[in-house]
Amino acid sequence: MIALAKFVHIAAIAIWAAGVVSLPGLYVQRTHVEDRDALLRLQRLVRFAYVAIISPAAFLAVMTGTALIFLRHTFEPWFSVKLAFVGVLAVFHVLTGLVVIRLFREGEVYPVWRFVMATVLSAGVVVTIFFVVLAKPAIDLAFLDVLSEPGGLGRLYGEFNPWTKP
């Protein structure tokens, strides 16, 4: 059961990560397409990739990852760091979807600098996730121990709260 969940998780992550990293390359082609039929084909390709392949892979990666948390009891500091970067990848995924909606309107283009920035940032996040998962570095999150103490969040927040407590 665990081996099957891991296999599906890794396959889904590979598809999701490859999609988020590669979609900006398709976006930048919007500038070079002038024929209306070619533009519609590119739009169909991008939407199909995002809606039918990348988004289901993201959902499957998150669901199998959640199942693996409970199957493997992974509660280590490196895992919290990994989940933070997975959250960043999810934000990139949503932003990519917003670009899909906007990009194919009349007169819209995807600048090369944005393509480079999106590709480098998303690839960096994916590589960081892989590094954290494979290396499992010893990370000291002692400053977050206050969150597991009774009243710790109030004590932490109290320093930033401008209103006094009655």
Residue pairs with C-beta under 8 A, 6 or more apart in sequence:
1 71
2 68
2 71
2 72
5 64
5 67
5 68
5 71
6 64
6 68
8 60
8 64
9 60
9 61
9 64
9 65
9 68
12 57
12 58
12 60
12 61
12 64
13 57
13 61
15 53
15 54
15 57
16 54
16 57
16 58
16 61
16 89
16 93
17 89
17 126
17 129
19 49
19 50
19 53
19 54
19 57
20 54
20 89
20 92
20 93
20 96
20 122
20 126
21 119
21 122
21 123
21 126
23 46
23 49
23 50
23 54
23 96
23 99
23 100
24 96
24 110
24 114
24 115
24 118
24 119
24 122
25 115
25 119
26 42
26 45
26 46
26 49
27 46
27 99
27 103
27 110
27 115
28 110
28 111
28 112
28 115
29 42
30 39
30 42
30 103
30 104
30 108
30 109
30 110
31 109
31 110
33 39
33 42
39 104
42 104
43 104
46 100
46 103
46 104
47 100
50 96
50 97
50 100
54 93
54 96
55 93
55 97
58 90
58 93
62 86
62 90
65 86
68 74
76 136
77 138
77 139
77 140
77 141
78 132
78 135
78 136
78 137
78 138
78 139
80 139
80 141
81 132
81 139
82 129
82 132
82 133
85 125
85 128
85 129
85 132
86 129
88 125
89 122
89 125
89 126
89 129
92 118
92 121
92 122
92 125
96 118
99 110
102 108
103 110
145 152
146 152
146 153
146 155
146 156
147 153
147 156
149 155
158 165
